[in-house]
Amino acid sequence: MLALKEPVRKREDVGSLEIKALTSEDFPDVEELLISLEAVSDTGELEEISDIIDQEYSFGAYVNGKLIGVLLAWEMGFNGAEFLDDGDNALYFEFDIDPKYDGEHVRMALLDRLEEEAREENFDFVVTELGESLKKIKSNPSLESLVLIKKDFYFLESPESVIAFKKFF
């Protein structure tokens, strides 16, 4: 397990940023964004995303009224070392952000809102998986990893990925 702190690069502001909870009414905009980002490959994935949004833990980032990014989150079990087959003590999350707007401020704002929700709903963890090795995170982290470092996440290398998590208990 590793806790890192590094300065985070910040992209120039591109307009007024608003974070709001996603609802089923927002699904057409989410679908359009994810298809434009090539973040979904079939309609089955879109159905899963609709179900995730219905759990009411997902958030959208809007610039001047336009959806430019999402943080999709859902309940799952996690014990601080591995994912559990059952349980609902954690919020697992994924980011999808339009690269024209992607920057530390968008991810930080989405993650701030998720952490607020996790605390209000008494979750023990927020957790995600990263597609980069722990070695890369230490030497040349991605923007997503940099944000998680700044937000005091822990990093744990598993056989399949690197798990990043923050605990609230």
N, CA, C and O of each residue as an XYZ file, in Angstrom:
676
protein
N       0.842     -1.162      0.000
C       0.000      0.000      0.000
C       0.893      1.233      0.000
O       1.963      1.236      0.609
N       0.441      2.287     -0.692
C       1.253      3.471     -0.867
C       0.366      4.695     -0.781
O      -0.701      4.734     -1.395
N       0.782      5.667     -0.047
C       0.104      6.970     -0.017
C       1.091      7.983     -0.562
O       2.189      8.133     -0.027
N       0.707      8.680     -1.621
C       1.591      9.631     -2.281
C       0.991     11.019     -2.238
O      -0.230     11.174     -2.234
N       1.834     12.015     -2.206
C       1.387     13.399     -2.333
C       2.309     14.089     -3.320
O       3.527     14.100     -3.143
N       1.726     14.660     -4.354
C       2.474     15.358     -5.382
C       1.664     16.568     -5.822
O       0.440     16.574     -5.691
N       2.328     17.585     -6.339
C       1.573     18.698     -6.903
C       0.825     18.221     -8.147
O       1.323     17.376     -8.892
N      -0.358     18.761     -8.362
C      -1.176     18.366     -9.496
C      -1.156     19.472    -10.538
O      -1.350     20.647    -10.227
N      -0.914     19.067    -11.791
C      -0.950     20.030    -12.888
C      -2.390     20.492    -13.100
O      -3.323     19.695    -12.998
N      -2.568     21.766    -13.392
C      -3.903     22.302    -13.584
C      -4.038     22.887    -14.982
O      -3.191     23.662    -15.426
N      -5.102     22.512    -15.665
C      -5.405     23.022    -16.986
C      -6.112     24.365    -16.848
O      -6.765     24.627    -15.838
N      -5.985     25.192    -17.836
C      -6.648     26.494    -17.807
C      -8.168     26.316    -17.720
O      -8.716     25.374    -18.292
N      -8.833     27.200    -17.023
C     -10.282     27.159    -16.941
C     -10.869     27.420    -18.321
O     -10.348     28.229    -19.089
N     -11.960     26.723    -18.626
C     -12.573     26.843    -19.943
C     -14.011     27.343    -19.863
O     -14.718     27.332    -20.871
N     -14.447     27.769    -18.722
C     -15.805     28.247    -18.537
C     -16.242     27.956    -17.123
O     -15.468     27.440    -16.317
N     -17.488     28.289    -16.822
C     -17.978     28.035    -15.476
C     -18.328     26.560    -15.329
O     -19.089     26.008    -16.124
N     -17.768     25.936    -14.310
C     -17.947     24.506    -14.076
C     -19.027     24.301    -13.031
O     -19.006     24.923    -11.969
N     -19.972     23.422    -13.342
C     -21.027     23.065    -12.401
C     -21.065     21.548    -12.280
O     -21.021     20.837    -13.284
N     -21.146     21.056    -11.049
C     -21.263     19.620    -10.793
C     -22.667     19.366    -10.290
O     -23.132     20.029     -9.363
N     -23.348     18.397    -10.906
C     -24.684     18.074    -10.422
C     -24.917     16.575    -10.489
O     -24.322     15.870    -11.304
N     -25.798     16.102     -9.613
C     -26.162     14.689     -9.583
C     -26.853     14.328    -10.895
O     -27.682     15.080    -11.406
N     -26.494     13.167    -11.424
C     -27.138     12.694    -12.650
C     -28.416     11.943    -12.303
O     -28.485     11.231    -11.301
N     -29.420     12.114    -13.144
C     -30.680     11.386    -13.013
C     -30.980     10.703    -14.343
O     -30.271     10.895    -15.331
N     -32.024      9.918    -14.348
C     -32.398      9.236    -15.590
C     -32.704     10.238    -16.706
O     -32.550      9.913    -17.883
N     -33.131     11.440    -16.354
C     -33.392     12.468    -17.360
C     -32.117     12.906    -18.076
O     -32.173     13.402    -19.201
N     -30.966     12.723    -17.423
C     -29.687     13.110    -18.016
C     -29.101     12.024    -18.912
O     -28.101     12.255    -19.591
N     -29.717     10.837    -18.921
C     -29.118      9.721    -19.643
C     -28.857     10.009    -21.121
O     -27.797      9.622    -21.612
N     -29.755     10.665    -21.860
C     -29.441     10.942    -23.276
C     -28.146     11.750    -23.452
O     -27.375     11.491    -24.376
N     -27.910     12.722    -22.570
C     -26.670     13.502    -22.652
C     -25.459     12.651    -22.284
O     -24.400     12.765    -22.901
N     -25.624     11.790    -21.266
C     -24.528     10.892    -20.872
C     -24.213      9.937    -22.013
O     -23.048      9.717    -22.344
N     -25.248      9.376    -22.607
C     -25.074      8.455    -23.736
C     -24.320      9.146    -24.882
O     -23.374      8.585    -25.433
N     -24.738     10.344    -25.229
C     -24.086     11.098    -26.311
C     -22.607     11.347    -25.996
O     -21.746     11.175    -26.859
N     -22.321     11.751    -24.762
C     -20.939     12.001    -24.364
C     -20.105     10.726    -24.449
O     -19.019     10.732    -25.030
N     -20.604      9.635    -23.875
C     -19.825      8.393    -23.847
C     -19.602      7.820    -25.245
O     -18.540      7.265    -25.527
N     -20.585      7.951    -26.106
C     -20.408      7.497    -27.493
C     -19.372      8.369    -28.197
O     -18.530      7.854    -28.933
N     -19.424      9.679    -27.978
C     -18.447     10.578    -28.619
C     -17.027     10.298    -28.128
O     -16.064     10.490    -28.871
N     -16.893      9.846    -26.877
C     -15.573      9.528    -26.316
C     -15.140      8.098    -26.629
O     -14.041      7.676    -26.271
N     -16.029      7.355    -27.308
C     -15.791      5.932    -27.592
C     -15.542      5.159    -26.297
O     -14.703      4.259    -26.244
N     -16.292      5.529    -25.251
C     -16.157      4.899    -23.934
C     -17.102      3.716    -23.755
O     -17.018      3.012    -22.748
N     -17.992      3.485    -24.704
C     -18.896      2.331    -24.663
C     -18.801      1.612    -25.999
O     -18.570      2.224    -27.041
N     -18.984      0.309    -25.944
C     -18.836     -0.468    -27.176
C     -20.142     -1.085    -27.659
O     -20.233     -1.499    -28.815
N     -21.160     -1.154    -26.796
C     -22.418     -1.744    -27.244
C     -23.579     -1.248    -26.384
O     -23.381     -0.573    -25.374
N     -24.790     -1.597    -26.810
C     -25.976     -1.133    -26.092
C     -26.092     -1.773    -24.714
O     -26.715     -1.195    -23.823
N     -25.508     -2.949    -24.520
C     -25.514     -3.579    -23.200
C     -24.818     -2.708    -22.168
O     -25.283     -2.573    -21.036
N     -23.706     -2.122    -22.567
C     -22.994     -1.222    -21.656
C     -23.846      0.002    -21.330
O     -23.852      0.473    -20.192
N     -24.559      0.512    -22.319
C     -25.414      1.681    -22.076
C     -26.538      1.339    -21.107
O     -26.914      2.173    -20.284
N     -27.074      0.140    -21.190
C     -28.110     -0.284    -20.246
C     -27.538     -0.353    -18.834
O     -28.197      0.063    -17.881
N     -26.320     -0.871    -18.689
C     -25.667     -0.920    -17.378
C     -25.457      0.494    -16.835
O     -25.666      0.744    -15.648
N     -25.047      1.410    -17.702
C     -24.817      2.793    -17.274
C     -26.127      3.435    -16.836
O     -26.148      4.193    -15.867
N     -27.209      3.145    -17.531
C     -28.512      3.654    -17.121
C     -28.854      3.152    -15.714
O     -29.337      3.914    -14.877
N     -28.598      1.865    -15.463
C     -28.843      1.299    -14.131
C     -27.947      1.949    -13.077
O     -28.388      2.187    -11.953
N     -26.700      2.235    -13.431
C     -25.774      2.895    -12.505
C     -26.293      4.286    -12.147
O     -26.297      4.668    -10.977
N     -26.724      5.027    -13.138
C     -27.254      6.372    -12.887
C     -28.475      6.293    -11.971
O     -28.668      7.164    -11.123
N     -29.292      5.264    -12.134
C     -30.479      5.097    -11.290
C     -30.125      4.874     -9.820
O     -30.970      5.094     -8.952
N     -28.885      4.440     -9.518
C     -28.470      4.269     -8.117
C     -28.273      5.617     -7.415
O     -28.199      5.669     -6.188
N     -28.190      6.696     -8.179
C     -28.134      8.065     -7.662
C     -26.835      8.433     -6.954
O     -26.838      9.244     -6.028
N     -25.712      7.832     -7.393
C     -24.402      8.201     -6.861
C     -23.488      8.792     -7.936
O     -22.310      9.031     -7.672
N     -24.001      9.029     -9.125
C     -23.189      9.503    -10.246
C     -23.390     11.004    -10.447
O     -24.436     11.564    -10.121
N     -22.345     11.635    -10.997
C     -22.363     13.091    -11.141
C     -21.879     13.504    -12.524
O     -21.073     12.820    -13.155
N     -22.394     14.642    -12.975
C     -21.983     15.202    -14.246
C     -21.279     16.526    -14.046
O     -21.603     17.292    -13.138
N     -20.309     16.783    -14.910
C     -19.609     18.072    -14.933
C     -20.107     18.832    -16.158
O     -20.073     18.331    -17.282
N     -20.566     20.043    -15.910
C     -21.130     20.875    -16.975
C     -20.334     22.167    -17.090
O     -19.984     22.786    -16.086
N     -20.056     22.561    -18.317
C     -19.440     23.853    -18.596
C     -20.418     24.625    -19.474
O     -20.757     24.214    -20.584
N     -20.849     25.745    -18.942
C     -21.817     26.582    -19.658
C     -23.021     25.764    -20.130
O     -23.507     25.943    -21.247
N     -23.496     24.859    -19.258
C     -24.683     24.059    -19.544
C     -24.450     22.802    -20.355
O     -25.390     22.037    -20.570
N     -23.228     22.557    -20.814
C     -22.926     21.388    -21.644
C     -22.255     20.313    -20.789
O     -21.312     20.600    -20.051
N     -22.746     19.069    -20.892
C     -22.135     17.958    -20.169
C     -20.775     17.649    -20.799
O     -20.685     17.296    -21.975
N     -19.722     17.789    -19.994
C     -18.361     17.569    -20.516
C     -17.651     16.411    -19.807
O     -16.548     16.026    -20.194
N     -18.279     15.866    -18.781
C     -17.663     14.742    -18.087
C     -18.613     14.114    -17.094
O     -19.551     14.749    -16.611
N     -18.349     12.848    -16.797
C     -19.162     12.138    -15.811
C     -18.261     11.372    -14.861
O     -17.163     10.943    -15.216
N     -18.751     11.216    -13.661
C     -18.189     10.290    -12.693
C     -19.328      9.330    -12.394
O     -20.307      9.688    -11.738
N     -19.183      8.099    -12.888
C     -20.195      7.082    -12.655
C     -19.791      6.292    -11.425
O     -18.643      5.861    -11.317
N     -20.724      6.095    -10.489
C     -20.409      5.405     -9.237
C     -21.532      4.455     -8.865
O     -22.708      4.720     -9.115
N     -21.138      3.337     -8.258
C     -22.112      2.341     -7.817
C     -21.608      1.621     -6.578
O     -20.411      1.595     -6.289
N     -22.561      1.034     -5.852
C     -22.249      0.327     -4.620
C     -21.541     -0.994     -4.903
O     -21.831     -1.682     -5.881
N     -20.599     -1.326     -4.013
C     -19.949     -2.633     -4.080
C     -19.305     -2.925     -2.735
O     -19.255     -2.062     -1.859
N     -18.815     -4.142     -2.579
C     -18.122     -4.530     -1.366
C     -16.616     -4.389     -1.524
O     -16.056     -4.746     -2.561
N     -15.964     -3.867     -0.492
C     -14.514     -3.684     -0.496
C     -14.049     -3.692      0.953
O     -14.699     -3.100      1.815
N     -12.927     -4.359      1.232
C     -12.456     -4.450      2.613
C     -11.135     -3.728      2.870
O     -10.527     -3.918      3.923
N     -10.691     -2.917      1.939
C      -9.431     -2.205      2.098
C      -8.257     -2.940      1.483
O      -7.141     -2.422      1.452
N      -8.503     -4.144      0.994
C      -7.449     -4.921      0.347
C      -7.934     -5.596     -0.930
O      -7.153     -5.836     -1.851
N      -9.230     -5.900     -0.978
C      -9.756     -6.577     -2.165
C     -11.253     -6.331     -2.288
O     -11.926     -5.956     -1.328
N     -11.753     -6.553     -3.503
C     -13.181     -6.439     -3.750
C     -13.870     -7.685     -3.218
O     -13.313     -8.782     -3.249
N     -15.097     -7.499     -2.728
C     -15.863     -8.592     -2.156
C     -17.019     -8.952     -3.081
O     -17.579     -8.087     -3.754
N     -17.370    -10.233     -3.109
C     -18.475    -10.684     -3.957
C     -19.814    -10.106     -3.517
O     -20.717     -9.905     -4.329
N     -19.924     -9.845     -2.233
C     -21.157     -9.227     -1.756
C     -20.788     -8.044     -0.864
O     -19.630     -7.863     -0.491
N     -21.766     -7.275     -0.545
C     -21.514     -6.100      0.283
C     -21.810     -4.824     -0.474
O     -21.878     -4.793     -1.703
N     -21.983     -3.773      0.310
C     -22.306     -2.474     -0.277
C     -21.729     -1.348      0.571
O     -22.371     -0.315      0.765
N     -20.511     -1.554      1.077
C     -19.888     -0.566      1.961
C     -19.003      0.437      1.227
O     -18.407      1.315      1.851
N     -18.916      0.306     -0.103
C     -18.033      1.181     -0.875
C     -18.750      1.712     -2.109
O     -19.690      1.102     -2.619
N     -18.279      2.865     -2.572
C     -18.706      3.383     -3.866
C     -17.544      3.233     -4.834
O     -16.488      3.838     -4.649
N     -17.742      2.426     -5.865
C     -16.758      2.252     -6.924
C     -17.059      3.313     -7.972
O     -18.225      3.564     -8.279
N     -16.016      3.943     -8.532
C     -16.261      5.016     -9.495
C     -15.320      4.946    -10.686
O     -14.234      4.369    -10.624
N     -15.779      5.559    -11.777
C     -14.996      5.720    -13.006
C     -15.266      7.107    -13.569
O     -16.387      7.612    -13.499
N     -14.224      7.717    -14.129
C     -14.339      9.016    -14.808
C     -14.412      8.814    -16.322
O     -13.776      7.906    -16.857
N     -15.171      9.640    -17.002
C     -15.115      9.794    -18.460
C     -15.295     11.284    -18.730
O     -16.357     11.848    -18.464
N     -14.244     11.916    -19.262
C     -14.254     13.368    -19.434
C     -13.776     13.711    -20.841
O     -12.804     13.142    -21.339
N     -14.473     14.644    -21.467
C     -14.077     15.127    -22.791
C     -12.656     15.684    -22.699
O     -12.400     16.566    -21.879
N     -11.726     15.190    -23.520
C     -10.323     15.639    -23.420
C     -10.133     17.139    -23.636
O      -9.145     17.701    -23.164
N     -11.050     17.796    -24.332
C     -10.936     19.244    -24.529
C     -11.091     19.998    -23.214
O     -10.618     21.127    -23.083
N     -11.751     19.377    -22.241
C     -12.011     20.027    -20.967
C     -11.287     19.357    -19.801
O     -11.307     19.852    -18.674
N     -10.650     18.229    -20.091
C     -10.074     17.429    -19.016
C      -8.932     18.172    -18.340
O      -8.018     18.681    -18.988
N      -9.015     18.213    -17.063
C      -7.989     18.838    -16.252
C      -8.223     18.493    -14.809
O      -9.257     17.934    -14.444
N      -7.271     18.826    -14.008
C      -7.349     18.503    -12.589
C      -8.607     19.076    -11.953
O      -9.224     18.412    -11.121
N      -9.004     20.291    -12.323
C     -10.145     20.927    -11.671
C     -11.455     20.185    -11.905
O     -12.298     20.141    -11.009
N     -11.646     19.603    -13.086
C     -12.874     18.859    -13.377
C     -12.916     17.585    -12.539
O     -13.925     17.298    -11.894
N     -11.835     16.829    -12.547
C     -11.776     15.577    -11.776
C     -11.881     15.851    -10.273
O     -12.562     15.121     -9.554
N     -11.214     16.892     -9.807
C     -11.277     17.229     -8.380
C     -12.706     17.586     -7.977
O     -13.183     17.143     -6.932
N     -13.378     18.367     -8.782
C     -14.740     18.785     -8.450
C     -15.687     17.582     -8.418
O     -16.521     17.471     -7.520
N     -15.557     16.690     -9.391
C     -16.393     15.486     -9.396
C     -16.096     14.609     -8.181
O     -17.010     14.109     -7.525
N     -14.835     14.432     -7.896
C     -14.445     13.588     -6.768
C     -14.839     14.212     -5.430
O     -15.234     13.493     -4.513
N     -14.739     15.525     -5.304
C     -15.204     16.204     -4.085
C     -16.675     15.888     -3.831
O     -17.074     15.591     -2.705
N     -17.468     15.956     -4.887
C     -18.907     15.697     -4.748
C     -19.171     14.237     -4.389
O     -20.058     13.956     -3.582
N     -18.420     13.306     -4.973
C     -18.582     11.891     -4.644
C     -18.210     11.630     -3.182
O     -18.909     10.896     -2.484
N     -17.118     12.225     -2.725
C     -16.704     12.031     -1.337
C     -17.757     12.586     -0.372
O     -18.027     11.987      0.670
N     -18.335     13.705     -0.715
C     -19.403     14.285      0.107
C     -20.577     13.312      0.200
O     -21.124     13.086      1.280
N     -20.953     12.748     -0.928
C     -22.054     11.778     -0.974
C     -21.713     10.532     -0.162
O     -22.558     10.025      0.577
N     -20.486     10.035     -0.291
C     -20.066      8.836      0.440
C     -20.142      9.062      1.944
O     -20.578      8.183      2.687
N     -19.723     10.224      2.387
C     -19.795     10.542      3.830
C     -21.252     10.634      4.296
O     -21.619     10.082      5.333
N     -22.074     11.339      3.513
C     -23.486     11.505      3.881
C     -24.206     10.164      3.973
O     -25.075      9.977      4.824
N     -23.846      9.242      3.101
C     -24.515      7.937      3.035
C     -23.792      6.864      3.857
O     -24.162      5.692      3.802
N     -22.770      7.256      4.614
C     -22.033      6.359      5.516
C     -21.334      5.186      4.821
O     -21.324      4.071      5.341
N     -20.759      5.437      3.661
C     -19.932      4.421      3.018
C     -18.565      4.409      3.695
O     -18.101      5.437      4.187
N     -17.926      3.247      3.717
C     -16.591      3.120      4.304
C     -15.491      3.558      3.345
O     -14.455      4.058      3.781
N     -15.707      3.374      2.039
C     -14.672      3.630      1.047
C     -15.263      4.243     -0.220
O     -16.442      4.058     -0.521
N     -14.426      4.976     -0.957
C     -14.598      5.203     -2.389
C     -13.395      4.539     -3.031
O     -12.281      4.623     -2.514
N     -13.620      3.882     -4.151
C     -12.576      3.038     -4.719
C     -12.682      3.005     -6.239
O     -13.773      3.113     -6.797
N     -11.541      2.855     -6.902
C     -11.494      2.692     -8.343
C     -10.294      1.832     -8.694
O      -9.455      1.545     -7.840
N     -10.215      1.428     -9.933
C      -9.059      0.689    -10.434
C      -8.387      1.524    -11.511
O      -9.043      2.218    -12.287
N      -7.075      1.440    -11.539
C      -6.291      2.206    -12.508
C      -5.620      1.262    -13.495
O      -5.231      0.147    -13.147
N      -5.494      1.724    -14.716
C      -4.879      0.922    -15.765
C      -3.388      1.151    -15.915
O      -2.826      0.909    -16.983
N      -2.750      1.610    -14.867
C      -1.303      1.821    -14.907
C      -0.668      1.126    -13.711
O      -1.320      0.909    -12.689
N       0.571      0.789    -13.841
C       1.261      0.075    -12.766
C       1.608      1.018    -11.623
O       1.646      2.237    -11.794
N       1.859      0.440    -10.468
C       2.289      1.229     -9.319
C       3.617      1.921     -9.613
O       3.855      3.043     -9.166
N       4.464      1.253    -10.357
C       5.751      1.843    -10.750
C       5.534      3.105    -11.586
O       6.209      4.112    -11.374
N       4.595      3.054    -12.535
C       4.301      4.227    -13.362
C       3.668      5.336    -12.517
O       3.965      6.514    -12.713
N       2.804      4.961    -11.584
C       2.173      5.966    -10.726
C       3.245      6.705     -9.926
O       3.144      7.914     -9.719
N       4.256      5.989     -9.484
C       5.333      6.613     -8.709
C       6.216      7.512     -9.572
O       6.671      8.560     -9.113
N       6.462      7.105    -10.829
C       7.433      7.831    -11.650
C       6.808      8.844    -12.608
O       7.360      9.927    -12.804
N       5.667      8.507    -13.203
C       5.056      9.378    -14.209
C       3.542      9.154    -14.222
O       3.010      8.581    -15.173
N       2.851      9.598    -13.179
C       1.423      9.283    -13.051
C       0.552      9.994    -14.078
O       0.867     11.087    -14.550
N      -0.540      9.342    -14.401
C      -1.551      9.940    -15.268
C      -2.255     11.064    -14.511
O      -2.082     11.210    -13.301
N      -3.047     11.851    -15.229
C      -3.824     12.911    -14.601
C      -4.756     12.340    -13.534
O      -4.874     12.900    -12.444
N      -5.415     11.229    -13.848
C      -6.318     10.612    -12.878
C      -5.565     10.223    -11.608
O      -6.041     10.481    -10.502
N      -4.395      9.603    -11.759
C      -3.600      9.213    -10.586
C      -3.135     10.424     -9.797
O      -3.134     10.395     -8.567
N      -2.741     11.483    -10.481
C      -2.315     12.698     -9.786
C      -3.430     13.272     -8.913
O      -3.189     13.706     -7.786
N      -4.642     13.270     -9.441
C      -5.777     13.773     -8.664
C      -5.997     12.893     -7.439
O      -6.232     13.405     -6.344
N      -5.924     11.581     -7.609
C      -6.117     10.673     -6.485
C      -5.018     10.836     -5.443
O      -5.280     10.734     -4.245
N      -3.798     11.088     -5.886
C      -2.693     11.361     -4.955
C      -3.013     12.604     -4.134
O      -2.878     12.604     -2.910
N      -3.436     13.661     -4.818
C      -3.748     14.912     -4.122
C      -4.903     14.739     -3.141
O      -4.956     15.421     -2.117
N      -5.827     13.831     -3.449
C      -6.986     13.593     -2.597
C      -6.686     12.558     -1.503
O      -7.606     12.070     -0.846
N      -5.412     12.224     -1.306
C      -4.977     11.319     -0.234
C      -5.510      9.898     -0.367
O      -5.842      9.261      0.633
N      -5.591      9.403     -1.593
C      -5.962      8.008     -1.815
C      -4.771      7.106     -1.528
O      -3.616      7.519     -1.632
N      -5.076      5.878     -1.167
C      -4.070      4.828     -1.043
C      -4.056      4.029     -2.333
O      -5.073      3.916     -3.017
N      -2.901      3.478     -2.658
C      -2.732      2.686     -3.867
C      -2.246      1.305     -3.478
O      -1.298      1.155     -2.708
N      -2.916      0.296     -4.028
C      -2.616     -1.090     -3.701
C      -2.518     -1.878     -4.998
O      -3.468     -1.916     -5.780
N      -1.378     -2.502     -5.226
C      -1.214     -3.282     -6.453
C      -1.841     -4.653     -6.260
O      -1.521     -5.370     -5.311
N      -2.734     -5.005     -7.166
C      -3.347     -6.331     -7.173
C      -2.837     -7.061     -8.414
O      -2.201     -6.440     -9.266
N      -3.094     -8.339     -8.536
C      -2.614     -9.058     -9.727
C      -3.155     -8.500    -11.045
O      -2.488     -8.585    -12.075
N      -4.369     -7.925    -11.012
C      -5.001     -7.440    -12.245
C      -4.816     -5.955    -12.508
O      -4.846     -5.527    -13.662
N      -4.623     -5.155    -11.454
C      -4.625     -3.700    -11.616
C      -4.056     -3.044    -10.373
O      -3.569     -3.715     -9.463
N      -4.124     -1.730    -10.350
C      -3.831     -0.983     -9.134
C      -5.169     -0.468     -8.613
O      -5.927      0.180     -9.335
N      -5.438     -0.766     -7.361
C      -6.658     -0.318     -6.707
C      -6.320      0.974     -5.961
O      -5.357      1.025     -5.197
N      -7.117      2.007     -6.188
C      -6.970      3.275     -5.481
C      -8.202      3.465     -4.611
O      -9.331      3.339     -5.085
N      -7.982      3.771     -3.331
C      -9.129      3.909     -2.443
C      -8.863      4.938     -1.360
O      -7.725      5.250     -1.011
N      -9.967      5.446     -0.851
C      -9.941      6.360      0.282
C     -10.928      5.839      1.298
O     -12.045      5.457      0.951
N     -10.515      5.822      2.566
C     -11.407      5.305      3.604
C     -11.995      6.442      4.424
O     -11.390      7.504      4.573
N     -13.193      6.195      4.953
C     -13.938      7.218      5.697
C     -14.282      6.807      7.108
O     -15.132      7.449      7.724
N     -13.674      5.778      7.652
C     -14.012      5.355      9.014
C     -12.838      5.533      9.926
O     -12.929      5.231     11.116
